[in-house]
Amino acid sequence: MQDIADEVNTSFSLLQNIIYVNQFYVLHLFLSLNSIFLALFISIFLFLFLSFFLFYCRTIAGINSLIFRSLNRLCTTFFKLSTIFFTLFTVFIELLLSY
């Protein structure tokens, strides 16, 4: 009787060890997949952020140069004497914005 009980206990502990190892393997697999998905999410987010940021900067630079060009045309067309003043004024504004 004792031999059967020892054998059942041994089988039971072996089964518990197998379940524990499988749980650990599943947990390890979940964590590794989770980190892979996290790295994938971060890389996609950075790509989208950088592309939108570069598009935004390009748009702002285009609008800025368009404004400066149209103001320059306005000054050269209507106020011929003020082109030097406008050039100095834009250089002054750009210097102020650089600080």
Buried (B, 14 or more C-beta within 10 A) or exposed (E): EEEEEEEEEEEEEEEEEEEEEEEEEEEEEEEEEEEEEEEEEEEEEEEEEEEEEEEEEEEEEEEEEEEBEEEBEEBEEEEEEEEEEBEEEBEEEEEEEEE
